[in-house]
C-alpha cells in the first residue's frame, strides 16, 4: 500500500459519520401522507371550474407536484433506493 493511499484512507476514516436529518423509520409515513395529499390536490385541481385569471389552479398544481415529488423520494428511500 502506498503512503499516499494510507494517508487518504486515514483522512477518510477520520471524517464524522453522517446521520440523516429525518429518521428512516418516518419515511413510509412521510411518503403516505405526501402521496395522499398529492392525489387529493390533483383531484381538486381536476374538479375546479374553468375560469380565466384564477390563481387557484396554478397553486393547486404546484402544491400537488411538490407533494408528489417529496412523496416519491420518501417512498424510494423507504424501500432502500437512496437517490
N, C-alpha and C positions, 0 to 999 in steps of 0.2 A: 504494500500500500504506500502510495507516495505521501510525502509530507503535506502537500497542498490538499490532497483528499482528506487526510486525517484532520487538518485544520478546519476544512469546510464541514466535516462531519461533527466536530466538536462544537462549532458555532451553531449548527442546526439543532443539535441536542440541547443546547443552552437556551433556545427560544422557549417562551412560556407556552403552555398548552392553551389552545383556543377553546372557549366554551360558547355554545350558541346563545344568542340573546333570548330566544324563546325555547323552552324545553321541548324536546322531541315528542314527549307524551301528549302535548297540547296540539300537535299538528293535525290529527284527524278531526278534532273538534273545530279547529280554525277552518279546515277545508270544507267541512259540512256546512258550517254557518255561512262562509263566503260564497260557496256554490249555490246554496239555497237562496241567499239574498240576490245573487246574480240572476237566477231563473225567475224569481219573483219580480225583480226590477224589469227584466226583459218582458215579462207578461204585462206589466203595467205599461211599458213602452208600446207594445203592440195594440193595447186597447185604448190608447189616447185618441181623442178626436183629432182629425187632421186640420189644424188651424195654423195659419202662417204667422210668423213673428212670435211664436210661443217659445219660451226658454225651457219649458218642461221637458220636451223631447231630447234635446242635447244633454241636459243634465242627467236625465234618467239613463240615457245610453252610455254616457261616460262613467257613471257610477256602476252600472251593470258590467261594463268592460273591466273596470278596476277590480270589482269583486270576483269576476271570473278569473282574471289573471292571478290574483292573490290565492284564490281557492285552488287553482290548478297547480301552482308552485307548491303550496302546502300539501296537496294530495300526492304529488310526485315525491316530495321529501318524506312524507309519512310512509310510503312504501319502499323507500330506500334508494330512490333515484335522486341523487343530490345534484341539482342544477345550479 
